[in-house]
Amino acid sequence: MTTEILIAGFGGQGILFAGKFLANMGMLEGRYLSWLPSYGPEMRGGTANCSVVLSDAPIGSPIVNRPDVLVAMNLPSLDKYEDSVVPGGTIFVDSTLIDRKVKRTDVRVFYVPATGTANEQGIAKLANMIIVGKMMKECDFLPYSGIENAVRTVVGAKHADLFDVNMKAIDLGYNFES
């Protein structure tokens, strides 16, 4: 089984971190993986996207042209990548920042007010992990049981104080009912 994921938004939204988290989960689960970040000239406010491929077999290319899963954290990303999702794929939309509906009818869509929820909960920088939590629930490419180890790996010992808040964000998304 191979799952191709594209996470896209503005720099500063944690796009690359979300991809790194998924890649680390895949690695901890013994999957083949690729993680390919891409961002514009500005680290904060420029465009950013991250391709993650998780597979049970060696991966031929890290390039994701036809994602199975799209996470759109802003309207330009939804506009740019909506049509590239494979039929039967899944799109996650940050409905706080994107006020339009997905036009396609051949994909599953989840509208998650990730930015609004993060702001309400006092974890403004973790909208990315809220939407990743929802993705973990709705897509079965990685087990929930591996989340804690992946968060520990990604935040590292230097930022161990961020473990609980990242877990809170993931749980908020995982338990969000759309």
ABEGO torsion letter per residue (X at the ends): XBBBBBBBEBBGAGAAAAAAAAAAAAAAAGBBBBBBBBBBABABGBBBBBBBBBBABBBABABBABBABBBBABAAAAAAAAAABBBGBBBBBBAAABABBBABAABBBBBBBAAAAAAAAGBAAAAAAAAAAAAAAABAABBAAAAAAAAAAAAEAAAAAAAAAAAAAAAAAAABBX
